[in-house]
Amino acid sequence: MKRTAMAGTSVAAVVLLAGCANPFEAEEQGPQVPTFGAIQERMWDAMLTADTVSIEGEVQASEADVDELFEEIDEDETGDLSIVGAVDGSDSEMSFTAGDVSFTQRAIDGAEYFRGEDFASLLVSELDDDFAELVEEDFISDFVADQWVQFSTDDGGAVFSAEDFITTWQRELEGEDVSALQGTQETREGSAVYTFATADGSTEFVVAAEGAPYLLEMTDEESSYVFSDWNEAERPDEPENVTTVEEIFVAIAQENGWSTEELDGELNEESEEGTDQSGDDGVDGD
């Protein structure tokens, strides 16, 4: 009887254990990682509501819209992009360099500033051919050296911002099949992250696994970005040694012995032609 009872107890124990999860197996399982679709809404929200950020990237000129500013840059050319400051662009700075061409823009409280050294070549390239022949680029370069050229945007907002880039990526990804991407968790530079990548590796997202799910790295075909200092990036200061487009043209007129009235006529005619052709005068880089 005792042996039978013991045997029965053993069978019951086996049945009971069989119905339980293996605690050792559970320990071996890694952390539960969401799909990209399950996390991306919170990711976009965290990014767009952040205060400041620093973005460094290697991007095609067409993606940063700089091929429309500089004829020397081909739309497929890859360059270095940098954006730092307020996400909404209110106090921020953007730089782009590709080959021999580089430019830096800064936005402070609704005013736009273009670094003078970069502005000279841009201005000459946008002038009417007949007018450009009368203007020496070296004179403009010397006049704006070590200065910033100020613009005022029509709506008081920045013509560039991290927010613009983020919303563009968000919109473009809505049409791509990336929601089902299954992530893996790993450690990069001492921080836990989720990594989501396509099978061919052409697209990859690295998202913070702890705290707010900020995007930390993104690779998309030929372009790649690194995001850092969320809410900790410094806002740029208002530049010193500032001039305006009007002051530049007055200096050009004085250099060539023209009256400002004649110069205004030339500029107005050029502005009207530029508006008829593209709807934009093209000088301020908007």
C-alpha positions in Angstrom: 0.0 0.0 0.0 2.8 2.4 0.9 4.5 1.7 -2.4 1.3 2.2 -4.3 0.6 5.5 -2.5 4.1 6.7 -3.2 3.8 5.7 -6.8 0.5 7.6 -7.1 2.1 10.6 -5.4 5.0 10.5 -7.9 2.6 10.3 -10.9 0.6 13.3 -9.6 3.8 15.3 -9.1 4.9 14.5 -12.6 1.6 15.6 -14.0 1.6 18.8 -11.9 5.1 19.7 -13.0 4.3 18.9 -16.6 1.6 21.6 -16.5 3.9 24.3 -15.2 6.3 26.5 -17.1 10.0 25.5 -16.8 11.5 28.2 -14.6 15.0 27.5 -16.1 13.6 27.9 -19.6 12.0 31.3 -18.6 15.4 32.5 -17.3 17.0 31.7 -20.6 14.5 33.7 -22.6 15.6 37.2 -23.5 13.7 40.4 -22.9 10.5 40.9 -24.9 11.3 43.3 -27.8 8.4 45.0 -29.6 8.0 45.2 -33.3 8.8 48.6 -34.9 5.1 49.1 -35.6 4.4 48.8 -31.9 6.9 51.4 -30.8 7.1 53.9 -33.7 4.1 56.0 -32.7 5.6 56.6 -29.3 8.9 57.2 -30.9 7.7 59.9 -33.2 5.7 61.6 -30.4 8.8 61.6 -28.1 10.9 63.1 -30.9 8.5 65.8 -31.9 7.8 66.9 -28.4 11.4 67.0 -27.3 13.0 70.4 -26.6 16.4 70.1 -28.3 18.5 67.6 -30.2 21.7 67.2 -32.1 21.6 65.4 -35.5 24.7 64.4 -37.5 24.2 62.6 -40.9 25.6 61.6 -44.3 22.8 62.5 -46.7 22.1 63.0 -50.4 21.9 66.7 -51.4 18.3 66.2 -52.7 17.2 64.9 -49.3 18.4 68.1 -47.6 17.1 70.3 -50.5 20.5 71.9 -50.9 20.9 70.8 -54.6 18.3 73.6 -55.3 20.5 76.2 -53.7 23.8 75.4 -55.2 24.3 74.5 -58.9 27.6 72.9 -58.1 26.0 70.2 -56.0 24.4 67.2 -57.8 21.2 65.9 -56.3 22.8 62.4 -55.9 25.9 63.8 -54.2 26.4 62.8 -50.5 27.4 65.3 -48.0 27.6 65.9 -44.2 24.6 67.3 -42.5 24.5 68.8 -39.0 21.5 70.2 -37.1 21.6 71.3 -33.5 19.3 73.2 -31.2 15.5 73.5 -30.8 13.5 70.7 -32.5 11.0 73.2 -33.7 13.7 75.3 -35.3 13.1 78.4 -33.2 16.8 78.5 -32.1 18.8 76.1 -34.2 21.6 75.8 -36.7 22.1 73.7 -39.8 25.3 73.0 -41.7 25.8 71.0 -44.9 29.1 70.3 -46.7 29.6 68.4 -50.0 32.8 68.6 -51.9 34.0 72.2 -52.1 30.5 73.6 -51.2 29.4 74.3 -47.6 26.9 76.5 -45.9 25.6 77.2 -42.4 22.2 78.7 -41.5 21.1 79.8 -38.1 17.6 80.6 -36.9 17.0 82.8 -33.8 13.6 84.0 -32.7 12.1 84.0 -36.3 15.2 85.6 -37.9 17.4 83.7 -40.4 21.1 84.1 -40.7 23.3 82.8 -43.4 27.1 82.6 -42.8 28.7 85.4 -45.0 31.4 83.3 -46.6 28.8 80.9 -47.9 26.3 83.5 -48.9 28.6 85.3 -51.3 28.8 82.5 -53.8 25.1 81.7 -53.4 24.2 85.4 -54.1 26.3 85.6 -57.2 24.9 82.4 -58.6 21.3 83.8 -58.2 21.9 87.1 -59.8 20.8 87.9 -63.4 23.6 87.1 -65.8 23.8 90.7 -67.1 23.9 92.1 -63.5 26.3 89.4 -62.3 28.8 90.5 -65.0 28.9 93.9 -63.4 29.6 92.6 -59.9 32.9 91.3 -58.6 32.4 88.2 -56.4 35.6 89.1 -54.5 34.1 92.4 -53.4 31.0 90.6 -52.0 33.2 88.0 -50.4 35.3 90.6 -48.7 32.3 92.6 -47.6 30.5 89.7 -45.9 33.7 88.0 -44.5 33.3 87.2 -40.8 29.7 88.4 -40.9 26.3 86.8 -40.9 23.6 87.8 -43.5 20.2 88.3 -41.9 16.8 87.5 -43.4 13.3 87.7 -42.0 10.9 84.9 -42.9 7.4 85.8 -43.8 5.7 83.7 -41.2 8.3 84.2 -38.5 9.3 80.5 -38.6 12.5 78.8 -39.5 13.0 77.7 -43.1 14.6 74.5 -41.7 14.2 72.5 -38.5 14.8 69.1 -37.1 11.0 68.9 -36.9 10.8 69.2 -40.7 13.1 66.3 -41.2 11.3 64.2 -38.5 7.9 64.7 -40.0 9.1 64.0 -43.5 10.6 60.7 -42.3 7.4 59.9 -40.5 5.3 60.5 -43.5 7.6 58.6 -45.9 7.7 55.5 -43.6 3.9 55.4 -43.5 4.0 54.1 -47.1 6.7 51.6 -46.4 6.3 48.1 -45.0 8.5 48.5 -41.9 5.9 48.1 -39.1 6.4 44.3 -39.0 10.2 44.6 -38.4 11.1 42.5 -35.4 13.6 44.1 -33.2 16.5 42.8 -31.1 17.9 44.3 -27.9 21.5 45.0 -27.5 23.9 47.4 -25.8 25.5 50.3 -27.7 27.9 52.7 -26.0 26.7 51.5 -22.6 23.0 52.0 -23.3 20.2 49.4 -24.0 18.7 49.9 -27.4 16.3 48.2 -29.8 17.5 47.6 -33.3 15.2 47.1 -36.2 16.6 46.2 -39.6 15.4 44.9 -43.0 16.8 41.6 -44.2 19.1 43.3 -46.7 20.3 45.8 -44.1 19.5 48.8 -46.3 17.2 50.2 -43.6 17.9 50.2 -39.9 16.5 52.0 -36.8 18.1 52.1 -33.4 15.7 53.2 -30.7 16.4 53.8 -27.0 15.1 50.8 -24.9 15.1 52.7 -21.6 13.2 55.9 -20.9 11.5 57.7 -23.8 11.9 55.7 -27.0 14.0 58.3 -28.9 15.5 57.4 -32.2 19.3 57.2 -31.9 20.4 56.0 -35.3 18.8 55.6 -38.7 20.1 54.2 -42.0 18.0 54.5 -45.1 19.7 53.4 -48.4 22.5 56.0 -49.0 21.7 58.2 -46.0 22.5 57.7 -42.3 21.9 59.8 -39.2 22.9 59.8 -35.6 20.7 61.5 -33.0 22.0 62.6 -29.6 21.6 64.9 -26.7 17.8 64.7 -26.7 16.6 67.6 -24.5 20.2 68.4 -23.7 21.6 70.0 -26.9 22.7 73.6 -26.7 20.7 76.3 -28.5 22.9 78.5 -30.7 23.4 82.2 -29.7 22.3 85.1 -31.8 25.3 85.9 -34.1 27.3 89.0 -33.9 28.6 91.1 -36.9 25.3 90.9 -38.8 24.6 92.6 -42.1 21.6 92.4 -44.4 20.9 91.8 -48.1 19.9 95.4 -48.5 23.2 96.6 -47.0 25.2 94.3 -49.4 23.5 95.8 -52.4 24.0 99.3 -51.2 27.7 98.6 -50.8 27.8 97.1 -54.3 26.2 100.3 -55.7 28.6 102.5 -53.9 31.6 100.4 -55.1 30.4 100.8 -58.7 29.3 104.4 -58.5 25.6 103.5 -59.1 22.7 105.3 -57.5 20.6 103.2 -55.2 17.5 104.1 -57.3 19.0 102.4 -60.4 20.0 99.5 -58.2 16.5 99.1 -56.9 15.2 99.0 -60.4 17.6 96.2 -61.3 16.7 94.2 -58.3 13.0 94.7 -58.7 13.2 93.6 -62.3 15.2 90.5 -61.3 12.8 89.7 -58.5 9.8 89.8 -60.8 11.6 87.5 -63.3 12.5 85.1 -60.6 8.9 85.1 -59.3 7.5 84.4 -62.8 9.9 81.5 -63.3 9.8 79.8 -59.9 7.5 81.7 -57.5 10.5 82.5 -55.4 13.3 85.1 -55.7 15.8 82.4 -54.8 18.2 84.8 -52.9 17.3 83.9 -49.3 17.4 80.2 -49.8 13.8 79.6 -48.8 
